[in-house]
């Protein structure tokens, strides 16, 4: 199950094809996730450049892996139900639609949210429901569960290239990001607004 977009799926596809993977389509970023899991397991997530929330069922290992993009652009809500399993979705109402969790508010998490305007640590205003943290993955099997962080920000030493060089580097980075993110199977358009309108 996949919600989002993988911007570097073409590059990953080439690596996977070189490793012997055969694809059924010529453009699916979702298919790249499946083959990527087969090749790299949870090492896949650190290779992804995009915005996503995903769940991968590994039939051979009888385990479920869930992950969320580095910046938390796409949400992934999770409720673990002792003795009943796990429910997850991109919206809390999807979890409620399962009929497996009670609709109850968590007063302290609600207060935290309205005080800080954020749910640090993955807490939500809904009792028993948490938000998977950005840049993390979790694996669930009959033998137990595990979790990991596949990405965290790194802060480099102070870098002072000078204005001309810095503007050139920023321009190159921006052009590269635009090329990667505007590649699509359908026509793409972008608004060039300064936000003043």
C-alpha positions in Angstrom: 0.0 0.0 0.0 1.5 3.3 -1.0 0.5 7.0 -0.7 2.8 9.5 -2.3 5.4 9.9 -4.9 9.0 8.7 -5.3 11.0 11.3 -7.2 14.1 9.1 -7.9 12.2 6.0 -8.9 13.8 5.9 -12.4 17.3 5.8 -10.9 16.3 3.1 -8.5 14.6 1.1 -11.3 17.9 1.1 -13.2 19.8 -0.2 -10.2 17.2 -2.9 -9.6 17.2 -3.9 -13.3 21.0 -4.2 -13.2 20.5 -6.5 -10.2 18.2 -8.7 -12.2 14.8 -7.5 -11.3 12.1 -7.6 -14.1 9.4 -5.0 -14.0 5.8 -5.4 -15.3 5.5 -1.6 -16.0 7.8 1.0 -17.3 6.9 3.9 -15.1 5.5 2.8 -11.7 7.1 4.2 -8.6 5.0 1.7 -6.6 6.5 -1.2 -8.4 9.9 0.1 -7.6 9.0 -0.1 -3.9 8.1 -3.8 -4.2 11.3 -4.7 -6.0 13.3 -2.4 -3.7 12.0 -4.2 -0.7 13.0 -7.6 -2.2 16.5 -6.3 -2.9 17.3 -4.1 0.1 14.7 -4.8 2.8 14.5 -1.8 5.2 17.7 -0.4 3.5 15.2 0.6 0.8 13.8 3.5 2.7 17.1 5.5 3.0 17.4 5.3 -0.8 14.0 6.9 -1.4 13.7 10.6 -2.4 10.1 11.6 -2.2 7.0 12.1 -0.1 5.4 8.9 1.0 3.8 6.7 3.5 3.8 3.0 2.7 3.2 -0.5 4.0 4.8 -3.6 2.5 3.6 -7.1 3.3 6.5 -9.6 2.9 4.8 -12.9 2.3 8.0 -15.0 2.5 9.0 -13.6 5.8 5.4 -13.2 7.0 6.0 -9.6 8.2 4.7 -6.1 7.6 6.9 -3.1 7.2 5.6 0.5 7.4 7.5 3.6 6.7 7.1 7.4 6.3 9.1 9.9 4.3 11.9 11.9 5.8 10.0 15.1 6.4 6.6 13.6 7.3 4.8 15.2 4.3 2.6 12.1 4.0 1.0 11.0 7.3 0.7 7.4 8.5 -1.5 6.8 11.6 -1.1 3.6 13.5 -3.1 1.8 16.2 -1.8 -1.4 17.7 -4.5 -3.6 19.1 -3.4 -6.2 21.6 -4.6 -9.6 20.5 -6.3 -8.1 17.4 -3.4 -6.9 15.3 -2.6 -3.5 13.7 -4.6 -0.9 11.9 -3.0 1.9 9.9 -4.0 4.5 7.4 -3.2 8.0 6.0 -6.2 9.4 7.9 -7.6 8.7 11.4 -11.0 8.1 10.0 -9.7 5.1 8.0 -8.7 3.6 11.4 -12.1 4.3 12.8 -13.8 2.8 9.7 -12.2 -0.5 10.6 -14.5 -0.7 13.6 -11.6 -2.0 15.7 -10.9 1.1 17.8 -13.0 3.2 20.0 -13.6 6.9 19.2 -12.1 8.5 22.3 -10.1 11.6 22.7 -6.8 11.7 24.6 -7.2 14.9 26.7 -3.4 15.5 27.4 -2.4 14.9 23.7 -5.2 17.3 22.6 -3.9 19.9 25.1 -0.4 19.4 23.8 -1.5 19.8 20.2 -3.5 23.0 20.8 -0.7 24.4 23.0 2.2 23.7 20.7 0.3 23.4 17.4 2.1 20.1 16.8 2.1 16.6 17.9 5.7 16.0 18.9 6.6 12.4 19.4 3.8 11.1 17.3 1.0 11.6 19.8 -2.4 12.4 18.4 -5.6 13.7 20.0 -7.1 10.2 19.5 -6.6 7.6 22.2 -4.7 4.6 21.0 -3.7 6.2 17.7 -0.2 7.5 17.0 1.5 9.1 14.0 4.5 7.2 12.7 7.5 9.6 13.0 9.1 11.0 9.9 12.2 9.2 8.7 11.3 6.0 10.5 10.1 2.5 9.7 8.6 -0.3 11.8 8.4 -4.0 11.1 5.8 -6.4 12.6 5.8 -10.2 12.6 4.3 -12.9 14.8 7.7 -13.0 16.7 7.5 -9.3 17.6 8.1 -5.9 16.3 11.1 -3.6 15.7 11.6 -0.1 14.6 14.4 2.1 13.2 15.3 5.5 12.0 16.5 5.5 8.4 17.1 9.2 8.2 17.9 12.1 10.5 19.2 15.6 9.6 22.9 16.0 9.6 24.4 19.4 10.3 27.7 20.2 8.5 30.5 22.4 9.5 30.1 26.1 8.7 30.5 26.6 5.0 31.2 30.1 3.5 31.6 29.8 -0.3 30.9 33.5 -1.0 27.8 35.0 -2.6 28.6 34.1 -6.3 29.5 30.5 -5.6 26.6 30.0 -3.1 24.0 31.4 -5.6 25.4 29.1 -8.3 25.2 26.1 -6.0 21.7 26.9 -4.9 20.7 27.3 -8.5 22.1 23.9 -9.4 20.4 22.2 -6.5 17.1 23.8 -7.3 17.3 22.9 -11.0 18.2 19.3 -10.1 15.2 19.1 -7.7 12.8 20.6 -10.3 14.0 18.1 -12.9 13.5 15.2 -10.6 10.1 16.3 -9.2 8.5 17.5 -12.5 9.2 14.2 -14.3 5.7 12.6 -14.5 3.5 10.3 -16.5 0.9 13.1 -16.9 1.2 16.8 -17.8 2.6 18.8 -14.9 2.1 22.5 -14.1 3.6 24.7 -11.4 2.3 28.0 -10.0 5.0 30.6 -9.8 3.5 32.8 -7.1 5.4 34.8 -4.5 2.5 34.2 -2.1 1.4 37.8 -2.1 -1.8 37.1 -4.0 
